[in-house]
Amino acid sequence: MTTTRRPSTSLAASTLAIASLASLALAAAGGPASASGTGSQARAVSASGTGTDSDTDTDTGIVGAAADGLRWGACPSSVKPGEGQECATLSVPLDHGDPAGPRVDIAVSRLLSARPEARRGTLLVIAGGPGSSGVQRLSQKGAALAAETGGAYDLVAFDPRGVGGSTQARCGLAVEDRWLVTLRSWPTADGSIGANVERARRVAEACERNGGALLRSLTTANQVRDMEVLRQALGESKMSAWANSYGTYVAARYSQEYPSRTDRWVLDSSADPDPRRLAYGWLADMGKGAEDRFPDFAAWASHPDREAEGLRLGDRPEEVRALVLDLAARLDRAPRATGVPEALLTGPAFRQALQSALYSDAAFPGFARLVGQARDPEAVPALPPELTGAMPDEAAAITVGVVCNDVDWPRAVPAYARAVAADRARHPLTGGMPVNITPCAFWKGGAVEKPVRLTDDGPSNILMIQNMRDPSTPHSSGLKMRRALGDRARLVSVDRGGHGAYLVAAGGTGNACGDRTVTRFLLTGERPATDVRC
């Protein structure tokens, strides 16, 4: 098998187009250094080849890399590494059931503690998605996390298989099928889904033709197994973790599969782990998430302070809501040209821009400006970067691959049409997209493995943190993760809006109270006795 590792070159490449659990502000992912530290194309390596040495951890049964298998070196400039950040490549089996078979590369990065005397272990930074780069997340947040934790940890992150600097799959999708507003199934102005059905079928068929074994290996279960190989390669008996968004499900699965290997486990912005609702339910929850979060934007955009900034959209929050809904409907009927000839400001593009803006208060001004431009017949609207071009084929493949491989999705087209009609009435801000059909409805072979139900069986070493008004993983969904974990976890509910609560100093959307609670747990192991609100 021949595989290649290519750098991802756009913001949209790291954007989740299907499950939409990752922050849309993620940066592009470049390929980390190879074992020699100079960067190289990934390759499939046989067990007897030139990849890392392997051993078997008798406690886990996973065949992994020897402790000296990670050869650290400089990260390539495309990673935009922070000071002291290093990169390496980890070789793992394509199929963990066939450890002597073909192998794939996992891009890994670390930031060593600057205070060895204070170091207590390794903290794994687990990105969301599916499709987000852990290496990039460490580049963006590593310095702030190291400062917040006082050098108590070596910080380590990785790009899951299929992402960024790791071995990537391809579906061979047509360019028109790789735009964010087409990979996401936005219904037409009248709510019909015929075009979505045809595109979903076309994407699924292309992935079947071109994806091969590598695409089918893109699963949560394999990411968990790859994490265990990484632990072995690091030579750690246990790891701590800070997981975000979809990464919280990965982390929860790891803690259930390898409970003795977990130390202090932080789940930031969790979704419902019910195996009957995996992936499909996560996407569906976005309708409620947008409704929970939009009042924050409406209050901001109607505040008198916006007047001087030229961003006030109404005198009262309800006026802002009416304006946004009316403008979306007008753009459905009459799209506007933008500064990018092939990128029109349509109703779906406008709603997608809103969904992106709800992730963080910092994005409010940009969306308010877009509203103003869309209302002005003389203005040329400027779309956010993720809506101005097609995603790379590799990025599109990972966005559909994991969610379609993990579970069996509903397949009856009429049921999707009924769900869209109901959801458009219930959650007009998202126009029925969250419950619409995706390529998973036509995915050949369905789920690779049977979904796993999370339980409360395991060590009580998990701290959850969740914003009360999260547009992607609603607080109500986080409560379902909390119930599943039982006494293993405590929950910090933060009275803020946005996605990704911890570490305000590095773009987290929570507050100081939430940060203090998480940091105290990471440093001392102390958790609140009960669930708390910040």
C-alpha positions in Angstrom: 0.0 0.0 0.0 1.3 3.4 -0.9 0.3 6.4 1.2 1.3 10.0 1.2 1.5 12.7 3.8 0.7 16.2 2.5 0.4 19.5 4.4 -3.1 20.9 4.6 -3.2 24.4 3.2 -6.4 26.1 4.3 -8.5 27.0 7.3 -11.2 24.9 5.9 -8.9 21.9 5.8 -9.1 21.7 9.6 -12.8 22.5 9.8 -15.3 19.8 10.6 -17.9 19.6 7.8 -20.1 16.9 9.0 -20.1 16.4 12.8 -19.1 20.0 13.3 -17.7 19.6 16.8 -14.4 21.4 16.2 -13.8 25.1 16.4 -14.0 26.7 13.0 -11.1 29.0 13.9 -8.6 26.2 13.7 -5.5 26.9 11.7 -4.2 24.9 8.8 -2.2 21.8 9.7 1.3 21.3 8.2 3.3 18.1 8.2 5.5 17.6 11.3 9.0 16.5 11.0 10.0 12.9 10.2 12.1 10.8 12.4 15.1 12.7 11.2 13.4 16.0 12.1 13.5 17.3 8.5 10.0 16.5 7.3 9.2 13.8 4.7 6.5 12.1 2.8 4.8 9.4 4.9 5.1 5.8 3.9 3.7 2.4 4.7 6.3 0.5 6.7 6.3 -3.3 7.2 7.0 -4.7 10.7 10.5 -5.6 9.6 11.1 -2.3 7.8 12.6 0.9 8.8 9.8 2.2 11.0 9.9 2.3 14.8 10.7 -0.8 16.7 7.7 -2.4 18.2 6.8 -4.2 21.4 3.7 -5.5 23.0 2.4 -3.9 26.2 1.3 -7.0 28.2 -1.3 -4.9 30.1 -3.1 -3.6 27.0 -2.3 -6.2 24.3 -1.5 -3.4 21.9 1.6 -3.8 19.7 3.3 -0.4 19.8 6.5 1.5 19.5 9.5 1.1 21.7 10.2 4.0 24.1 13.1 5.1 21.8 10.9 5.0 18.7 10.1 8.7 18.7 13.0 10.6 17.2 12.4 14.3 18.0 13.5 17.1 15.8 12.6 20.5 14.6 9.0 21.0 13.3 8.6 22.3 9.8 7.7 26.0 9.4 4.2 25.1 8.2 3.4 24.0 11.8 4.3 27.5 13.1 5.8 25.9 16.2 6.0 27.6 19.4 9.3 28.1 21.2 10.8 24.8 22.2 8.2 22.7 20.3 9.5 19.6 18.7 8.0 17.1 16.2 8.3 13.4 15.4 6.6 10.6 13.6 5.0 7.5 15.2 4.5 4.4 13.1 1.3 2.5 13.9 -0.5 -0.5 12.2 -3.0 0.4 9.6 -5.1 -2.4 11.2 -4.3 -3.1 14.8 -5.6 -6.6 14.3 -2.7 -7.1 11.9 0.3 -5.6 13.5 2.7 -7.1 10.9 0.8 -5.6 8.0 0.9 -2.1 6.4 1.6 0.9 8.7 0.6 4.5 8.7 2.4 7.5 10.2 1.0 9.6 13.1 2.5 13.2 13.4 3.4 13.9 17.0 4.6 17.0 18.8 5.7 17.9 22.2 6.7 20.9 24.4 8.9 19.7 27.3 8.4 21.2 30.8 10.7 24.1 31.3 10.9 23.2 35.0 12.0 19.5 35.2 11.9 19.7 39.0 8.2 20.5 38.9 7.3 17.9 36.3 4.7 15.3 37.3 4.0 13.6 34.0 2.7 14.0 30.4 -0.4 15.9 29.5 -1.9 14.8 26.2 -3.7 17.6 24.2 -6.5 15.9 22.2 -8.1 18.0 19.5 -11.7 17.8 18.3 -13.2 17.3 14.9 -13.1 14.7 13.6 -10.5 16.3 11.5 -8.7 18.8 13.7 -5.0 18.8 14.2 -3.5 18.2 17.7 -0.1 19.4 16.5 -1.6 22.8 15.5 -3.6 23.0 18.8 -0.3 22.6 20.7 1.3 25.3 18.5 -1.6 27.6 19.3 -2.2 26.9 23.0 1.0 25.2 24.3 2.7 28.2 25.7 -0.4 29.4 27.6 -1.1 25.9 28.9 2.5 25.5 30.0 2.3 28.8 31.9 -1.1 27.9 33.4 0.2 24.6 34.7 3.6 25.9 35.8 5.7 23.3 34.0 4.0 20.4 35.7 3.7 18.5 32.5 5.4 17.7 29.3 2.7 18.7 26.7 2.2 16.2 23.9 -0.2 16.3 20.9 -0.8 14.3 17.7 -2.6 14.5 14.4 -5.0 11.6 14.2 -4.6 9.3 11.2 -6.1 11.1 8.2 -5.3 14.6 9.6 -2.6 17.2 8.9 0.9 15.7 9.1 -0.3 12.1 9.5 -1.0 9.7 6.7 -4.0 11.0 4.8 -6.8 9.3 2.8 -8.5 10.6 -0.3 -12.0 10.3 -1.7 -11.3 11.9 -5.1 -14.3 14.3 -4.7 -15.1 16.9 -7.4 -14.2 20.4 -6.4 -17.9 21.5 -6.2 -18.5 18.8 -3.6 -15.7 19.9 -1.3 -17.0 23.4 -0.3 -18.0 23.6 3.4 -21.5 24.8 2.3 -21.9 21.7 0.1 -20.4 19.1 2.4 -22.8 20.4 4.9 -26.3 19.5 3.7 -28.1 22.9 3.7 -31.6 22.4 2.3 -32.8 24.7 -0.5 -34.9 27.8 0.2 -38.2 25.8 0.3 -36.7 23.1 2.5 -36.4 20.4 -0.2 -33.4 18.1 0.0 -33.2 16.5 -3.5 -29.9 18.1 -4.3 -28.5 17.1 -0.9 -29.5 13.5 -1.5 -27.7 13.4 -4.9 -24.6 15.0 -3.5 -24.5 12.7 -0.5 -24.8 9.7 -2.7 -22.1 11.0 -5.1 -19.7 11.6 -2.2 -20.3 8.2 -0.7 -19.7 6.5 -4.0 -16.5 8.4 -4.6 -15.2 7.5 -1.2 -16.0 3.9 -1.8 -14.2 3.9 -5.1 -11.1 5.7 -4.0 -10.8 5.6 -0.2 -9.6 2.0 0.2 -8.5 0.4 3.5 -7.0 3.7 4.8 -10.3 5.5 4.6 -12.1 2.6 6.4 -9.4 2.7 9.1 -10.5 6.3 10.1 -12.4 5.5 13.3 -12.6 6.6 16.9 -11.6 3.1 18.0 -8.4 3.3 15.9 -7.6 6.7 17.3 -7.9 5.3 20.8 -5.6 2.4 19.8 -3.1 4.9 18.2 -3.1 6.8 21.5 -2.2 3.7 23.4 0.7 3.1 21.0 1.8 6.7 21.6 1.7 6.2 25.4 4.0 3.3 25.0 6.3 5.2 22.7 6.5 8.0 25.3 7.5 5.5 28.0 4.7 6.7 30.3 2.8 4.3 32.6 0.0 6.9 32.7 -1.0 10.1 30.9 -3.2 13.0 31.8 -5.2 14.7 29.1 -7.1 17.8 28.1 -9.6 16.8 25.4 -11.8 19.2 23.4 -15.1 18.7 21.6 -15.1 15.4 19.6 -11.8 14.7 21.4 -13.8 14.3 24.6 -15.5 11.2 23.2 -12.1 9.9 22.1 -10.7 10.5 25.6 -13.7 8.9 27.3 -13.4 5.9 25.1 -9.6 5.6 25.9 -10.4 5.9 29.7 -12.8 3.0 29.4 -10.5 0.9 27.3 -7.3 1.6 29.3 -8.5 2.9 32.7 -5.2 2.1 34.5 -3.3 4.3 32.0 -5.3 7.5 32.8 -4.2 10.0 35.4 -6.0 13.4 35.4 -8.6 13.5 32.6 -10.2 16.8 31.5 -13.1 16.7 29.0 -13.9 20.2 27.6 -17.2 20.6 25.7 -18.6 17.1 25.5 -21.4 15.7 23.4 -24.0 12.9 24.0 -22.1 9.6 24.0 -25.3 7.4 23.5 -24.3 4.8 20.9 -27.7 5.2 19.4 -27.1 8.9 18.6 -23.3 9.0 17.9 -22.4 11.4 15.1 -26.0 11.8 13.8 -27.1 13.0 17.2 -24.1 15.3 17.5 -24.9 17.0 14.3 -28.7 17.2 15.1 -27.8 18.9 18.4 -26.4 21.9 16.6 -29.9 23.3 16.0 -30.5 23.6 19.7 -27.0 24.8 20.2 -27.5 27.7 17.9 -30.7 28.7 19.6 -29.1 28.5 23.0 -26.2 30.7 21.8 -27.8 33.3 19.5 -29.2 35.4 22.3 -25.6 36.3 23.3 -25.0 37.6 19.8 -28.3 39.4 19.6 -27.6 41.1 23.0 -24.2 42.2 21.8 -25.3 43.4 18.4 -28.2 45.5 19.9 -26.0 47.1 22.7 -25.6 50.9 22.4 -21.8 50.4 22.4 -22.0 48.9 18.9 -23.3 52.2 17.6 -19.9 53.9 17.5 -18.4 50.8 15.9 -21.0 50.8 13.1 -22.0 47.3 14.1 -25.3 47.9 15.9 -28.0 45.8 14.1 -31.0 46.7 16.2 -32.3 48.5 19.3 -33.4 45.2 20.9 -32.2 41.6 20.7 -35.4 40.4 19.1 -34.9 42.9 16.3 -31.5 41.4 15.6 -33.0 37.9 15.4 -35.7 39.1 13.0 -33.1 40.9 10.8 -30.8 37.8 10.6 -33.7 35.5 9.7 -35.1 37.9 7.1 -31.7 38.5 5.6 -31.1 34.7 5.3 -34.4 34.3 3.5 -33.6 37.2 1.1 -30.2 35.6 0.3 -32.0 32.3 -0.4 -34.0 34.1 -3.1 -31.3 36.5 -4.4 -27.6 35.5 -3.6 -25.1 38.3 -3.5 -21.7 38.4 -5.3 -18.7 38.7 -3.1 -15.0 39.5 -3.5 -14.4 35.9 -4.6 -16.1 35.3 -8.0 -17.0 31.7 -7.4 -18.1 32.2 -3.8 -21.6 33.7 -3.6 -23.2 34.9 -0.4 -26.2 32.6 -0.4 -28.6 31.8 2.3 -26.7 28.7 3.3 -23.4 30.6 3.2 -24.9 33.3 5.4 -26.2 30.7 7.9 -22.9 28.9 7.9 -21.1 32.2 8.7 -23.4 32.7 11.6 -22.8 29.2 12.9 -19.0 29.8 12.7 -19.4 33.2 14.5 -21.3 31.7 17.4 -18.2 29.7 18.5 -16.6 32.7 20.1 -17.5 36.3 21.1 -14.4 37.3 19.2 -16.1 36.4 15.9 -19.2 38.6 16.6 -17.8 41.7 14.9 -17.0 39.9 11.7 -20.5 38.5 11.3 -22.0 41.9 12.2 -20.0 43.4 9.4 -21.1 40.7 7.0 -24.8 41.5 7.9 -24.1 45.2 7.2 -22.5 44.4 3.9 -25.3 42.1 2.9 -27.9 44.8 3.6 -26.0 47.5 1.6 -26.7 47.1 -2.1 -23.5 49.0 -2.9 -21.2 46.9 -0.7 -19.2 43.8 -1.7 -19.7 41.3 1.1 -16.5 39.7 2.4 -17.0 36.0 3.4 -15.0 34.4 6.2 -12.0 32.4 4.8 -13.5 29.0 5.3 -16.3 29.9 2.8 -14.1 31.2 0.0 -12.8 28.0 -1.5 -13.0 24.2 -1.6 -11.5 22.1 1.1 -8.6 19.8 0.1 -9.7 16.3 -0.8 -7.9 14.9 2.2 -9.7 17.2 4.6 -13.1 16.3 3.1 -12.2 12.6 3.4 -11.5 12.8 7.1 -14.7 14.9 7.8 -16.9 12.2 6.4 -14.7 9.2 7.1 -14.8 9.0 10.9 -18.5 9.8 11.4 -19.6 7.4 8.6 -17.3 4.6 9.8 -18.1 4.8 13.5 -21.9 4.1 13.3 -24.7 3.1 11.0 -26.7 6.1 10.0 -30.4 6.2 9.1 -30.8 5.4 5.4 -34.5 6.3 4.6 -34.5 9.4 2.5 -38.2 10.3 3.3 -37.4 10.3 7.0 -34.7 12.9 6.4 -37.1 15.1 4.5 -39.6 14.9 7.4 -36.9 15.7 10.0 -35.7 18.7 8.0 -39.2 20.1 7.8 -39.7 19.8 11.5 -36.3 21.1 12.4 -36.7 24.2 10.2 -39.7 25.1 12.2 -38.1 24.3 15.6 -34.7 25.8 14.9 -34.9 28.3 12.1 -31.4 29.7 12.5 -29.9 26.5 11.2 -32.5 25.9 8.4 -32.8 22.2 8.8 -29.1 21.4 8.0 -28.3 19.6 11.3 -30.8 16.8 10.6 -30.4 16.6 6.9 -29.0 13.7 4.9 -25.2 13.1 4.7 -23.0 10.7 2.7 -23.2 8.4 5.7 -26.8 7.4 4.6 -25.2 5.8 1.5 -21.9 4.6 3.1 -21.1 1.1 1.9 -20.4 -1.3 4.7 -21.8 0.9 7.4 -20.0 0.9 10.8 -16.6 -0.7 10.9 -17.1 -1.8 14.5 -20.1 -1.9 16.9 -20.4 1.4 18.9 -19.5 1.2 22.5 -21.6 2.4 25.4 -19.7 4.4 28.0 -20.2 3.4 31.6 -19.4 4.5 35.1 -17.0 1.6 35.6 -13.5 2.9 36.1 -11.4 5.4 38.2 -13.0 8.6 39.4 -10.5 10.9 37.8 -12.4 12.9 35.2 -13.3 16.6 35.3 -15.7 17.9 32.7 -16.1 21.6 31.8 -19.0 22.8 29.6 -20.3 26.3 28.7 -24.0 26.8 29.4 -24.5 28.2 25.8 -22.4 26.1 23.5 -23.5 26.3 19.8 -21.9 22.9 18.9 -22.1 20.7 22.0 -25.1 22.1 23.9 -24.9 22.0 27.7 -27.8 19.5 27.6 -25.7 17.1 25.6 -22.8 17.5 28.0 -25.1 16.5 30.8 -25.7 13.2 29.0 -21.9 12.5 29.0 -21.9 13.4 32.7 -24.7 10.9 33.4 -23.0 8.2 31.4 -19.8 8.6 33.4 -21.5 8.6 36.8 -19.2 9.0 39.8 -16.2 8.8 37.6 -16.7 12.5 36.8 -17.5 16.0 38.1 -18.9 18.7 35.9 -18.1 22.4 35.9 -20.9 24.3 34.1 -19.7 27.7 33.0 -22.2 30.6 32.5 -20.7 31.6 29.2 -21.4 31.1 25.5 -19.1 29.6 22.9 -17.3 26.3 22.2 -14.2 25.2 24.1 -14.3 26.6 27.7 -10.9 26.0 29.3 -7.9 28.3 29.0 -9.2 31.8 28.4 -5.6 33.0 27.9 -5.4 31.0 24.7 -8.9 31.6 23.3 -11.0 29.6 25.6 -14.5 30.9 25.9 -15.1 30.2 29.5 -14.2 32.3 32.6 -11.6 32.6 35.3 -13.6 30.4 37.7 -13.7 27.6 35.3 -10.0 27.9 34.5 -9.1 27.9 38.1 -11.1 24.8 38.8 -9.5 22.9 35.9 -6.0 24.1 36.6 -6.3 23.1 40.3 -7.3 19.6 39.3 -4.4 19.3 36.9 -1.9 20.5 39.5 -3.3 18.8 42.6 -5.9 16.3 41.6 -8.5 18.2 43.6 -12.0 18.2 42.1 -15.2 19.7 43.4 -17.1 17.3 45.7 -20.1 17.8 43.5 -21.0 19.3 40.2 -20.5 23.1 40.3 -21.4 26.2 38.4 -19.0 29.0 37.5 
